Amino acid sequence: MRAPSLNLALSMTLVGLSVPASKVVVAYVPPLLTAELRFAMVALLLAPLALRGGRGSLPASARDWTSLSLLALFGMVLFNLFLLYGLRATSAVAAGIITSTIPAMTALSAALILRERVSGGSMAAIALAVLGMAALNLRPGGGGGPDDTLAGNALVVGAVVSEALYGVFTRRLGGRVPPLTLTFLANALAAVMMAPGALATSGGFDPALVPGWVWVLFVASGLASGLVAVVLWMRGIAHVPASRAGLFTGLIPAAGVLAAVLFLGEEFTLAHAAGLLCVLLGIVLGTGALRWPGFTGGRSGRGGRAGSRGR
């Protein structure tokens, strides 16, 4: 696997591994306050490094600033809001099935916004990844139930669209703003945007009542998913079309399930194994790491990059 693809894979793996940690943290800290503190922590840590290049390292055009603001709004603020509140109104099974459509939504968004070409081979790889993620979230006895609501499912769909747009806007900015500067600015903007919601939902919260080990877990998971993963993603997507990069989001549920099995003692079923296999095979096919005559999944990148430069 080439370096850009490896960066994307590691990024999404870190995001997936942070899910069990986040479940523990939000049991002690209000969810929106957790997101606000993470955004602020990453921005403060990156500020000295990101700003040392002066104005020359900042976005040079109003179009880039607009893309950056939209990246922070959709990929950080709205994604967290939609997913957190969607899970309050629908089941985890329904939410998992819906979020399995992130690669397809990313490809569609890239085609509409960046005018990237999506070949038949790439669509086949996307379908395989979606199938794998669906299998990963479908368990015996699962399915629709009384906890599923149309409003909750609609909110989770909003999270899917937000994640897809995050991939599109990072692709649009890739190569024109240094990754560390881009990560700093995105987190700083997200912290400003999230502040009203965090303040409104943190009444009565006492940080002294939170165990020390929870704060350690918060810092570690926050840096892994909010700093390292973002930098790796931005480095990778600068060289990979957004439609193909979206396949790597399949590693989020895959890594999350593995972490739940290893650290939370949850059962690993045959359906989970089948889902993981489909997800990984979809990534291999979509990135062109495996080819055979007549399959064009690995060649779609040229058309995608050309399309994005024409915007």
C-alpha positions in Angstrom: 0.0 0.0 0.0 1.5 3.4 -1.0 2.2 6.1 1.5 -0.9 8.2 0.9 -3.2 5.2 1.2 -1.3 4.1 4.4 -1.8 7.5 5.9 -5.6 7.3 5.2 -5.8 3.8 6.6 -4.0 4.8 9.8 -6.1 7.9 10.2 -9.4 6.0 10.0 -8.1 3.3 12.3 -7.2 5.8 15.0 -10.7 7.3 14.7 -12.3 3.9 15.0 -10.1 3.0 18.1 -11.2 6.2 19.8 -14.9 5.3 19.8 -14.7 2.9 22.9 -12.6 5.5 24.7 -15.1 8.3 23.9 -18.0 6.1 25.2 -16.1 6.0 28.6 -15.3 9.7 28.6 -18.9 10.9 27.9 -20.1 8.9 30.8 -18.4 11.5 33.0 -18.2 14.6 30.8 -21.1 16.1 28.7 -20.7 15.0 25.0 -20.7 18.5 23.5 -18.3 19.8 26.2 -16.1 16.8 25.4 -15.9 17.8 21.8 -15.3 21.4 22.7 -12.4 20.6 25.0 -10.9 18.3 22.4 -11.1 21.0 19.7 -9.5 23.6 22.0 -6.8 21.2 23.2 -5.6 20.4 19.7 -5.8 24.0 18.6 -3.7 25.2 21.5 -1.1 22.5 21.1 -0.7 23.2 17.4 -0.7 27.0 17.5 3.1 27.5 18.0 3.9 25.0 15.2 1.1 26.1 12.8 1.7 29.8 13.0 5.5 29.9 12.9 5.4 30.3 9.1 3.5 33.6 9.5 0.8 34.7 7.1 2.5 32.7 4.3 1.2 29.4 5.7 -2.4 30.6 6.0 -5.0 30.1 3.2 -4.3 32.6 0.5 -7.8 33.1 -1.0 -11.4 33.7 0.2 -12.3 30.4 -1.6 -9.8 28.5 0.6 -11.1 30.2 3.8 -14.6 29.2 2.8 -13.6 25.6 2.2 -11.9 25.6 5.6 -14.9 27.0 7.4 -17.2 24.4 5.7 -14.7 21.7 6.6 -14.8 22.6 10.3 -18.6 23.1 10.3 -19.5 19.9 8.5 -16.7 17.5 9.4 -16.3 18.4 13.1 -19.2 20.4 14.5 -22.3 19.1 12.6 -20.9 15.5 12.4 -20.7 15.4 16.2 -24.1 17.1 16.7 -26.0 14.9 14.3 -24.5 11.6 15.5 -24.8 12.3 19.2 -28.4 13.4 19.0 -29.3 10.9 16.4 -28.2 8.1 18.6 -30.6 9.4 21.3 -33.6 8.9 18.9 -32.7 5.7 17.1 -31.1 2.3 17.7 -27.3 1.7 17.4 -28.1 -1.0 14.8 -30.0 1.5 12.6 -27.3 4.1 13.0 -24.6 1.6 12.1 -26.4 0.6 8.9 -26.9 4.2 7.9 -23.2 5.2 8.5 -22.2 2.3 6.3 -23.1 4.6 3.3 -20.3 7.1 4.0 -18.1 5.8 1.2 -20.9 6.0 -1.3 -21.9 9.5 -0.1 -18.3 10.6 -0.3 -18.0 9.4 -3.9 -21.3 11.1 -4.8 -20.3 14.4 -3.1 -16.9 14.3 -4.9 -18.6 13.8 -8.2 -21.0 16.6 -7.7 -18.7 19.2 -6.0 -15.2 18.3 -7.3 -16.4 16.7 -10.6 -14.3 13.6 -10.0 -15.0 10.7 -12.3 -16.1 7.5 -10.6 -15.5 4.4 -12.7 -17.5 1.2 -12.7 -14.6 -0.6 -10.9 -14.5 2.0 -8.2 -18.3 1.8 -7.7 -17.9 -2.0 -7.4 -15.3 -1.5 -4.7 -17.5 1.1 -2.9 -20.4 -1.4 -3.0 -18.2 -4.1 -1.5 -17.1 -1.7 1.3 -20.7 -0.7 2.0 -21.7 -4.4 2.1 -19.0 -5.2 4.5 -19.8 -2.3 6.9 -23.5 -3.3 6.8 -22.6 -6.9 7.7 -20.4 -5.5 10.5 -23.3 -3.8 12.1 -26.0 -6.4 11.5 -26.2 -9.0 14.3 -28.4 -12.0 14.8 -31.7 -10.8 16.2 -31.0 -7.2 15.2 -32.9 -5.0 12.8 -35.6 -2.4 13.0 -37.3 -2.0 16.4 -39.3 0.2 18.6 -36.3 2.4 19.3 -35.9 3.4 15.6 -37.5 6.7 14.6 -37.6 8.6 11.4 -36.2 11.7 13.1 -33.3 9.8 14.6 -32.4 8.1 11.3 -32.6 11.5 9.6 -30.1 13.0 12.0 -27.7 10.1 11.4 -28.0 10.7 7.7 -27.0 14.2 8.4 -23.9 12.9 10.1 -23.1 10.8 7.0 -23.5 13.8 4.7 -21.3 15.8 7.0 -18.5 13.2 7.0 -18.7 13.0 3.2 -18.4 16.8 2.8 -15.4 16.7 5.2 -13.6 14.5 2.8 -14.5 16.7 -0.1 -13.3 19.9 1.5 -10.1 18.4 2.8 -9.4 17.2 -0.8 -10.2 20.7 -2.1 -7.7 22.3 0.3 -5.0 19.5 0.0 -1.6 20.8 -1.0 -2.3 24.5 -0.7 -2.2 24.7 3.1 0.3 22.8 5.3 -1.4 19.9 7.1 -0.5 21.2 10.6 -1.8 24.7 9.8 -4.9 23.3 8.3 -5.5 21.1 11.4 -5.0 24.0 13.7 -7.3 26.3 11.9 -10.0 23.6 11.6 -9.9 22.9 15.3 -9.9 26.5 16.2 -12.9 27.3 14.1 -14.7 24.2 15.4 -14.0 25.3 19.0 -15.6 28.7 18.3 -18.6 27.1 16.5 -19.1 24.5 19.2 -18.7 26.8 22.2 -22.4 27.9 22.5 -23.7 24.3 22.5 -21.0 23.2 25.0 -21.9 26.0 27.4 -25.6 25.4 27.1 -25.3 21.7 28.0 -22.6 21.8 30.7 -24.6 23.3 33.5 -23.8 21.7 36.8 -20.7 19.9 35.5 -17.9 19.6 38.0 -14.5 18.6 36.5 -13.2 17.7 40.0 -15.6 14.8 40.2 -14.1 13.2 37.0 -11.5 10.5 37.9 -7.9 11.3 36.9 -7.7 8.2 34.6 -10.7 9.4 32.6 -8.9 12.7 31.9 -5.8 10.7 30.8 -8.0 8.7 28.5 -9.6 11.9 27.2 -6.2 13.5 26.3 -4.8 10.3 24.7 -7.9 9.6 22.6 -8.3 13.3 21.7 -4.8 13.6 20.4 -5.0 10.3 18.5 -8.3 11.1 16.7 -8.3 14.9 16.8 -4.6 15.5 15.9 -2.7 12.6 14.6 -5.6 11.1 12.6 -6.5 14.5 11.0 -2.9 15.2 10.0 -2.6 11.7 8.4 -5.9 12.2 6.6 -4.9 15.6 5.2 -1.6 14.3 4.0 -3.2 11.3 2.4 -6.1 13.0 0.7 -3.9 15.5 -1.0 -2.8 12.7 -3.3 -5.9 10.5 -3.4 -9.3 11.4 -5.1 -12.0 12.0 -2.5 -14.2 9.3 -4.0 -11.5 6.7 -3.4 -10.4 8.1 0.0 -13.9 7.6 1.2 -13.4 3.9 1.1 -11.1 4.2 4.1 -13.9 5.3 6.3 -14.8 1.6 6.4 -12.0 1.1 8.9 -13.8 3.2 11.4 -16.4 0.6 12.3 -13.9 -2.2 11.7 -11.4 -0.8 14.2 -14.2 0.1 16.6 -15.5 -3.5 16.7 -12.0 -4.8 17.3 -11.4 -2.4 20.1 -14.8 -3.3 21.7 -13.8 -7.0 21.5 -10.3 -6.4 23.0 -11.0 -3.8 25.6 -14.8 -4.1 26.4 -15.1 -7.8 26.1 -17.9 -7.8 23.5 -18.6 -10.9 21.4 -17.0 -11.2 17.9 -19.3 -13.1 15.6 -19.0 -14.7 12.2 -20.9 -11.7 10.7 -18.3 -9.4 12.1 -15.5 -11.5 10.5 -17.4 -11.4 7.1 -17.9 -7.6 7.4 -14.2 -7.0 8.2 -13.2 -9.1 5.2 -15.5 -7.2 2.8 -14.3 -3.8 4.1 -10.6 -4.6 3.7 -11.1 -6.2 0.3 -13.1 -3.2 -0.8 -10.2 -0.9 0.3 -7.6 -3.0 -1.5 -9.7 -3.0 -4.8 -10.6 0.6 -4.6 -7.0 1.8 -4.0 -5.7 -0.3 -6.9 -3.5 -2.5 -4.7 -5.1 -5.5 -6.4 -5.9 -5.5 -10.1 -6.9 -8.0 -12.8 -7.7 -7.6 -16.5 -10.8 -5.6 -17.1 -11.0 -4.1 -13.5 -10.5 -0.3 -13.6 -10.8 0.5 -9.9 -7.1 1.5 -9.6 -7.2 3.7 -12.6 -10.0 6.1 -11.6 -7.6 8.3 -9.7 -6.3 10.0 -12.8 -9.7 11.2 -13.9 -10.5 12.3 -10.4 -7.5 14.4 -10.0 -7.9 16.0 -13.4 -11.5 16.8 -12.5 -10.6 18.4 -9.2 -8.0 20.6 -10.9 -10.6 21.9 -13.3 -12.6 23.4 -10.4 
